[in-house]
Amino acid sequence: MKKESNFMLIIGIIVGVLVMLFISFQLQLTNVQRRTAALEQTVSGNTQTLSQIVNIFNQNAQGAQGGETATE
C-alpha cells in the first residue's frame, strides 16, 4: 500500500512539473508572438516612410534633369 502511494506521488509530481513547463512555454510563445506583431508593424511603417523619401528624391531628380535640358 505504501509503495503504491509513493508511486502515485512521484507520478503526480512529474505530471505537475510537465504542466508547469507547458504553461511556461505557452506564455513565452505568446510573448514572442506579440513582439513579432509589433516588429511587423514597425517594419511596415518604416517601409512606407522610406518609399515616400525615395519618391521625393526621384521627383527632385527628374525635376533637376528637366530643368537642365530646358536651359541647354
DRENZASE-779290 format. One record per residue (C-alpha): x, y negated, z negated; residue in three letters. Coordinates in steps of 0.001 Angstrom, whole numbers, plus 524288, in hexadecimal, padded with zeros to 5 digits. Example, Ala and Ser with C-alpha at 12.3 -4.5 7.8 and 13.67 -1.06 7.14 Angstrom:
BEGIN
8300C811947E188Ala;83566804247E41CSer;
END
This chain:
BEGIN
800008000080000Met;80ACD7F67D7FC6CLys;8125D7F950808FDLys;806237F658810EEGlu;804227E92A80A6FSer;812817E5A280C4DAsn;811927E96981A95Phe;805527E11E81C5CMet;80BFF7D5BC81583Leu;8179A7D69081EC2Ile;80E937D76D82A99Ile;806FC7CBA08258FGly;813617C3AC823DBIle;818177C7378317CIle;80AFB7C3A883790Val;80ADB7B6E082FE3Gly;818697B348834B7Val;814767B64E842BALeu;8084C7ADDD8418BVal;810667A2A983BF9Met;81A267A3D484721Leu;80F207A3D285116Phe;80900797A184B28Ile;8163E790CF84AF1Ser;818827945685928Phe;80B1178F3385CFFGln;80DA4782428561FLeu;81AC5780AE85CE4Gln;814B8783FB869FCLeu;80A0D779D6867F6Thr;8145976FC086463Asn;81C22772BE870B6Val;80FD87719D87908Gln;80CEB764338734EArg;81AD075F97875CCArg;81A4F764C1883AFThr;80D9375D8C88658Ala;81359750E88810EAla;81F88752C98894BLeu;817557552489586Glu;80FD27488289320Gln;81C6D740E98914BThr;822697469489D9FVal;81625743668A557Ser;8164B735468A0A4Gly;824C3733E18A3AEAsn;822C7739AC8B139Thr;8182172FC78B447Gln;8208B7248B8AF69Thr;82C2C729288B749Leu;823BE72A698C386Ser;81F1771C718C1C3Gln;82D15717938C049Ile;8316871EDE8CC84Val;825E3719378D415Asn;8299F70B738CFD1Ile;837B470DA08D43FPhe;83307713118E13BAsn;82A117076B8E37AGln;835026FDE98E033Asn;83E76705168E912Ala;834BE704F18F44FGln;832136F6798F20BGly;8409F6F37B8F21FAla;842CC6FB1F8FEA9Gln;8373D6F46C90529Gly;83C5E6E7029013DGly;84A0E6E9B790692Glu;8452D6EE03913D3Thr;83C636E222914F3Ala;847A26D8A0912C5Thr;8509C6DF1391CAEGlu;
END
